[in-house]
Amino acid sequence: MTEDAALAALAPLFEDVFGEPVPLSPGLTAEDVEGWDSTRMIELVIAVEARFGIKLTTREVDGLGSVGDLAAVIARKAPR
């Protein structure tokens, strides 16, 4: 999976977690999205793991600084 494909696949997950569409871009961070707190982050991680069939390590989650970082991890770990 490419990072672009992962980014596109994240849109419905963000909408589910936040209850409304979130315009995603690789540089988007939690500071840019109202309501993106630690609870929402856990919900996103759970949704990502379920959707892509992957497990994120604590180190990977701690290293996520942006949506682009998340897309890169997904692209690297998701089954092809």
C-alpha positions, 0 to 999 in steps of 0.5 A, a space after each residue: 500500500 502506498 502512503 497516498 492510498 493509506 491517507 485516502 483510506 484514513 478519511 472514513 476512519 477520521 470521520 467515524 472517530 470525530 463524527 464529521 469529515 476531517 480534511 486530511 493532509 500529510 502535515 495535519 496534526 492533532 493541534 489542527 483538529 478540534 477535539 483530537 485528544 488522547 482519547 481520540 488518539 486511542 480510538 484512531 489507533 484501534 480503528 487503524 489496527 482493525 481496518 488495516 489488520 496491523 498492530 502499532 507498537 507504543 514506539 510507533 504511536 509515540 512517534 506519530 507527529 502527523 497524519 503523514 506519519 500515520 500513513 507512512 506506518 500503515 503503508 509500511 505495515 499493511 498487508 499488500 
